[in-house]
Amino acid sequence: MDKSIQDYTRANVAQGGLGVNVGPFLCRFDPDSAIPGLNYAIPADGAAPTAGELGELHAAFAERGRTPRFEFVPSRSPRLAAILEEHGYTVSHRGRIMATEAVLDVPAPEGVTIVDALDEDAWYGAAAVQFPAFGEAVPGREGAISWKRRSVSRGGAVAVALVDGEYAGAGEYTPPIGGVCEVAGIAVGEKWRRRGIASAITAHLTRRALGEGVRTAWLDPADEGAQRVYARAGYVYVGESLHMTR
């Protein structure tokens, strides 16, 4: 499973049109946002970069005004973490990857409607929930919409939870490649949390992805609370992820 997930992340960046090869790394540079989670490097399997290769990478990030950052599956590059630490990187996220091939039924809570986001207004409504939930400012409308459009145009999907017409939650899955996709950005507005909305959004998106031919949906929970949310939708632990930032 580690192999499928790392291969997927690499392919998704490469096919998304935002990938730049720098030495043994494939970098994603977002043209609209400097948010760290949208800009990162993925190492080649077994990567053990030299100081020169890391210097080249740092220059590529600096040229674009981005913070050097890695996202990877440590089992695929077992020497990388120690090398990065020697060059000033610290661990910003040590994740427990979860995946599923079958979704559990998680109905939306009473008074909550979960629907696919199919137009620009809904995409922006989703972003307006997601960015604050992850500690980031909501980007301008055009930037937020272009981010969603890129994914949806390649087969990804966005869903929103509505309460009396107000955007209460959101989530998405990335474009499927080789029967694999990532469910990501599951977020709920502060005043609607702890009602089961996040699990219901996760189940909705997973059900749609599997219905579109995806065999394996995976995600990378932010913390133990998120792990419990995703477990309710049928996700189980399959491996580890590591994010490192300089």
C-alpha positions as CSV (number, residue, x, y, z in Angstrom):
1,M,0.0,0.0,0.0
2,D,2.9,2.4,0.8
3,K,4.1,2.0,-2.8
4,S,0.6,2.7,-4.3
5,I,0.2,5.8,-2.3
6,Q,3.7,7.3,-3.0
7,D,3.3,6.4,-6.7
8,Y,-0.1,8.1,-6.7
9,T,1.1,11.3,-5.1
10,R,3.9,11.5,-7.6
11,A,1.6,10.9,-10.6
12,N,-1.0,13.3,-9.4
13,V,1.6,16.2,-9.2
14,A,3.1,15.2,-12.6
15,Q,-0.3,15.0,-14.3
16,G,-1.6,18.1,-12.7
17,G,0.6,20.5,-14.6
18,L,2.3,22.0,-11.6
19,G,5.2,19.6,-11.2
20,V,8.8,20.6,-11.6
21,N,11.7,18.1,-11.5
22,V,14.6,19.3,-9.4
23,G,17.3,16.7,-9.0
24,P,15.8,13.5,-7.4
25,F,12.7,15.4,-6.4
26,L,9.4,16.2,-8.0
27,C,8.2,19.5,-6.7
28,R,4.7,21.0,-6.7
29,F,4.6,24.8,-6.8
30,D,1.2,26.3,-6.6
31,P,0.9,29.4,-8.8
32,D,-1.8,31.1,-6.6
33,S,-0.7,30.4,-3.0
34,A,2.4,30.2,-0.8
35,I,0.5,28.1,1.7
36,P,3.0,25.3,2.7
37,G,0.5,22.5,2.2
38,L,0.2,23.4,-1.5
39,N,3.9,23.5,-2.2
40,Y,6.2,20.6,-1.5
41,A,8.7,18.1,-2.8
42,I,8.3,14.4,-3.3
43,P,11.5,12.3,-3.4
44,A,12.4,9.6,-5.8
45,D,12.3,6.1,-4.1
46,G,15.5,5.6,-2.1
47,A,16.5,9.2,-2.3
48,A,19.7,10.1,-0.4
49,P,20.3,13.7,-1.7
50,T,23.7,15.4,-1.6
51,A,24.2,18.9,-0.2
52,G,24.3,20.1,-3.8
53,E,21.0,18.6,-4.7
54,L,19.4,20.1,-1.6
55,G,20.9,23.4,-2.5
56,E,19.4,23.3,-5.9
57,L,16.0,22.4,-4.4
58,H,16.2,25.3,-1.9
59,A,17.0,27.7,-4.7
60,A,13.9,26.5,-6.7
61,F,11.7,27.1,-3.7
62,A,13.3,30.5,-3.0
63,E,12.9,31.7,-6.6
64,R,9.1,31.2,-6.2
65,G,8.8,32.6,-2.7
66,R,7.9,29.2,-1.2
67,T,9.1,27.4,2.0
68,P,11.2,24.3,1.3
69,R,9.0,21.3,2.4
70,F,8.8,17.6,1.8
71,E,5.9,15.1,1.8
72,F,6.8,11.5,1.6
73,V,6.3,7.9,2.7
74,P,9.4,7.2,4.8
75,S,9.4,3.4,4.0
76,R,10.1,4.4,0.4
77,S,13.0,6.7,1.2
78,P,14.4,5.4,4.6
79,R,17.5,7.5,4.6
80,L,15.9,10.8,3.7
81,A,14.6,12.0,7.1
82,A,18.0,11.8,8.7
83,I,19.6,13.7,5.8
84,L,17.0,16.4,5.9
85,E,17.5,16.9,9.6
86,E,21.2,17.4,9.0
87,H,20.3,20.2,6.7
88,G,17.9,22.1,9.0
89,Y,14.6,20.4,8.4
90,T,12.2,19.5,11.2
91,V,9.2,17.2,11.2
92,S,5.9,19.2,10.8
93,H,3.6,16.2,10.5
94,R,4.1,12.5,11.3
95,G,0.9,10.9,9.9
96,R,-0.9,7.6,10.0
97,I,-2.2,7.0,6.5
98,M,-5.6,5.4,6.3
99,A,-7.3,3.8,3.3
100,T,-10.5,1.9,2.3
101,E,-11.9,-0.1,-0.5
102,A,-15.4,-0.1,0.9
103,V,-17.4,2.7,2.5
104,L,-19.6,2.5,5.6
105,D,-23.0,4.1,5.6
106,V,-22.7,7.4,7.6
107,P,-25.9,9.4,7.2
108,A,-25.8,13.2,7.4
109,P,-27.0,14.6,10.8
110,E,-30.5,15.9,11.0
111,G,-30.7,19.3,9.4
112,V,-27.6,18.8,7.3
113,T,-27.5,18.2,3.6
114,I,-24.4,17.0,1.8
115,V,-24.2,17.6,-1.9
116,D,-21.6,17.7,-4.7
117,A,-20.2,21.2,-5.3
118,L,-20.8,21.7,-9.0
119,D,-20.3,25.4,-9.7
120,E,-17.9,28.3,-8.8
121,D,-20.0,29.6,-6.0
122,A,-20.0,26.2,-4.3
123,W,-16.3,25.8,-4.8
124,Y,-15.6,29.1,-3.2
125,G,-18.0,28.2,-0.4
126,A,-16.0,25.0,0.2
127,A,-12.7,26.9,0.3
128,A,-14.2,29.4,2.7
129,V,-14.7,26.6,5.2
130,Q,-11.6,24.6,4.4
131,F,-8.9,27.2,4.7
132,P,-9.8,28.6,8.2
133,A,-10.3,25.0,9.5
134,F,-6.6,24.4,8.6
135,G,-5.4,27.7,10.1
136,E,-5.1,29.6,6.8
137,A,-6.7,32.7,5.5
138,V,-9.2,32.3,2.7
139,P,-7.6,33.2,-0.6
140,G,-9.1,35.5,-3.1
141,R,-12.1,34.1,-5.0
142,E,-10.3,33.6,-8.3
143,G,-7.4,31.8,-6.6
144,A,-9.8,29.5,-4.6
145,I,-11.9,28.7,-7.7
146,S,-8.9,27.9,-9.9
147,W,-7.6,25.5,-7.3
148,K,-10.9,23.6,-7.4
149,R,-11.2,23.9,-11.1
150,R,-7.8,22.2,-11.7
151,S,-8.8,19.2,-9.7
152,V,-12.4,18.9,-11.0
153,S,-11.3,19.2,-14.6
154,R,-9.1,16.1,-14.2
155,G,-11.8,14.0,-12.5
156,G,-11.6,15.1,-8.9
157,A,-14.7,16.1,-6.9
158,V,-15.8,18.6,-4.2
159,A,-18.6,18.2,-1.7
160,V,-20.2,20.6,0.8
161,A,-22.4,20.3,3.8
162,L,-25.2,22.8,4.0
163,V,-27.2,23.9,7.0
164,D,-30.1,26.3,6.2
165,G,-28.3,27.2,3.0
166,E,-25.1,28.1,4.8
167,Y,-21.8,26.3,4.1
168,A,-21.1,24.2,7.2
169,G,-18.5,21.8,5.9
170,A,-16.6,20.7,2.9
171,G,-14.2,18.1,1.5
172,E,-12.9,16.7,-1.8
173,Y,-11.1,13.9,-3.5
174,T,-8.2,14.3,-5.9
175,P,-8.3,13.1,-9.5
176,P,-8.2,9.2,-9.6
177,I,-5.1,7.7,-11.2
178,G,-4.7,3.9,-11.6
179,G,-7.8,3.3,-9.4
180,V,-6.4,5.4,-6.5
181,C,-7.5,8.8,-5.1
182,E,-6.9,10.9,-2.0
183,V,-9.8,12.2,0.1
184,A,-8.6,15.5,1.5
185,G,-9.6,18.8,2.9
186,I,-12.3,17.5,5.2
187,A,-13.4,20.5,7.2
188,V,-16.3,21.7,9.3
189,G,-17.0,25.3,10.5
190,E,-16.4,25.8,14.2
191,K,-20.0,26.2,15.2
192,W,-21.1,22.9,13.5
193,R,-18.4,20.6,14.8
194,R,-18.9,17.5,16.9
195,R,-22.1,16.6,15.1
196,G,-20.8,13.9,12.8
197,I,-20.6,16.1,9.7
198,A,-17.0,15.3,8.9
199,S,-17.6,11.6,8.9
200,A,-20.7,12.1,6.7
201,I,-18.7,14.2,4.2
202,T,-16.0,11.6,4.1
203,A,-18.5,8.8,3.4
204,H,-20.2,10.8,0.7
205,L,-17.0,11.5,-1.1
206,T,-15.7,8.0,-0.7
207,R,-18.9,6.5,-2.0
208,R,-18.8,8.7,-5.0
209,A,-15.2,7.9,-5.8
210,L,-15.8,4.1,-5.5
211,G,-18.8,4.5,-7.7
212,E,-16.6,6.2,-10.3
213,G,-14.3,3.2,-10.4
214,V,-11.8,4.0,-7.7
215,R,-10.5,0.9,-6.0
216,T,-8.6,2.5,-3.1
217,A,-9.3,5.8,-1.5
218,W,-6.8,7.0,1.1
219,L,-6.2,10.0,3.4
220,D,-3.7,11.4,5.8
221,P,-5.4,12.4,9.1
222,A,-4.1,15.5,10.8
223,D,-4.4,14.0,14.3
224,E,-6.0,11.2,16.4
225,G,-9.3,12.9,16.4
226,A,-9.4,13.0,12.6
227,Q,-8.4,9.3,12.6
228,R,-11.5,8.5,14.6
229,V,-13.7,10.5,12.2
230,Y,-12.4,8.6,9.2
231,A,-12.6,5.2,10.9
232,R,-16.4,5.8,11.1
233,A,-16.5,5.9,7.3
234,G,-14.5,2.6,7.0
235,Y,-10.9,3.8,6.8
236,V,-8.1,1.7,8.4
237,Y,-4.4,2.3,9.1
238,V,-2.1,1.3,6.2
239,G,1.2,3.1,6.7
240,E,3.0,6.2,7.7
241,S,3.7,9.6,6.1
242,L,6.2,12.3,7.0
243,H,6.2,16.0,6.3
244,M,9.4,17.9,6.9
245,T,9.9,21.7,6.6
246,R,13.0,23.9,6.6
